[in-house]
Amino acid sequence: MDNSELKNEKAATLTIKQELFVDEYMTNGFNATQAAIKAGYSEATARSQGQRLLTNVDVKEEINKRCQDITAEFPLLRKKIVEKLQRVAFSDIGDYLEYKTVKTEVANIDGKPILGFRAVVDLKDSDQVDTSLISEVQETPSGLKFKRMDPVKALELLAKFTGLDNADREEILERIEHLEEVAGKK
């Protein structure tokens, strides 16, 4: 039995809507609500339907199988995705900004300076940071607006991509240990 026959056999256990949900979920960045809407579920209940579908054993198995198929076909892509998600997930605002407090003159009374402290935030030079992890830099009237890619979202995607979201606590700890070992071997 070849791969397409196996997919068709497994897909037969899913309803058409469930199959559409899986298709959309795999192509939209793992957004269950949007996948449910595109699969034909009501927008009013799409969030709860999406979450319910993700707990359905057959749907979960199909998603896991497809993730494994994709990563098996493209091992370099898998490695790059995991590395990028790890960099985003474990990045720190201190990688980009430097915080310090400086003594400064806040007033001058009768020629005598009154000293105080003020906080200073400096951006590090672009050649010192991974700019691919910055999602927005904008000049505003009050200063510079700086935004990193969302590390929490990256952790969620990393958990989904690596199967940590479907594992029990002991298995999660083993997988985290493995990811740390892999990350340490870069």
Secondary structure, 3 states (H helix, E strand, C coil): CCHHHHHHHHHCCCCHHHHHHHHHHHHCCCCHHHHHHHCCCCCCCHHHHHHHHHHCHHHHHHHHHHHHHHHHHCHHHHHHHHHHHHHHHCCCHHHCEEEEEEEEEEEEECCEEEEEEEEEEEECCHHHCCHHHEEEEEEECCEEEEEECCHHHHHHHHHHHHCHHHCCHHHHHHHHHHHHHHHHCC
